[in-house]
Amino acid sequence: MRPIRRDASQACRILGEPRGMQRSVPTVPTAEDALTRASMASASEFGRYGERRISALRQAAGWAGSGQVGHHAG
């Protein structure tokens, strides 16, 4: 059986996928993603704590830095 030759737009139309899905490159999670997850976990666990208290909890958990971006020290 001979393969059918189609260009990318026709193949994606047949499959029902946007062409952009074929071009997207998977991203690697960064330390900032881990910080966001840690902050969300703290916020859901401790409720209405202020930013200073959340920052103290992050530092106690091993996150260094202040302000918008933190870096994991461990």
C-alpha positions in Angstrom: 0.0 0.0 0.0 1.3 3.4 -1.0 1.2 6.3 1.5 -1.0 9.2 0.6 1.0 12.5 0.2 -0.7 15.5 2.0 0.7 18.8 3.1 0.5 19.8 6.8 -2.6 21.9 6.6 -4.6 19.1 4.8 -3.4 16.4 7.3 -4.3 18.6 10.3 -7.8 19.3 8.8 -8.4 15.6 8.3 -7.3 14.9 11.9 -9.3 17.8 13.3 -6.2 19.3 15.0 -5.0 23.0 14.8 -1.8 23.3 12.9 -0.2 25.0 15.8 -0.3 21.8 17.8 2.3 20.3 15.5 4.6 23.3 15.9 4.5 23.6 19.7 7.6 22.7 21.6 7.2 21.2 25.1 8.4 23.5 27.9 10.6 22.4 30.7 9.3 23.4 34.2 11.4 26.1 35.8 12.2 26.9 39.4 9.6 29.7 39.1 6.9 27.0 38.4 7.9 25.2 41.6 7.8 28.4 43.5 4.3 29.1 42.2 3.2 25.6 43.2 4.7 26.1 46.7 3.0 29.5 47.1 -0.4 28.1 46.0 0.0 25.2 48.4 0.8 27.6 51.3 -2.1 29.8 50.4 -4.5 26.9 50.3 -3.2 25.5 53.6 -2.9 28.7 55.6 -5.8 30.6 54.1 -5.6 34.4 54.7 -2.0 34.9 55.7 -0.3 38.1 54.7 2.6 38.3 52.3 5.1 38.7 55.1 3.9 35.5 56.8 3.9 33.6 53.5 7.4 34.9 52.8 8.6 33.7 56.2 7.0 30.3 55.6 8.8 30.1 52.2 12.1 31.0 53.7 11.6 28.4 56.4 10.9 25.8 53.7 14.2 26.6 52.0 13.2 29.2 49.4 15.7 32.1 49.2 15.0 35.5 47.8 12.3 38.1 48.2 9.9 39.9 46.0 8.5 38.4 42.8 11.0 35.6 42.2 12.5 33.2 44.7 15.1 30.5 44.3 15.2 27.2 46.1 18.3 27.0 48.2 18.3 23.3 48.6 
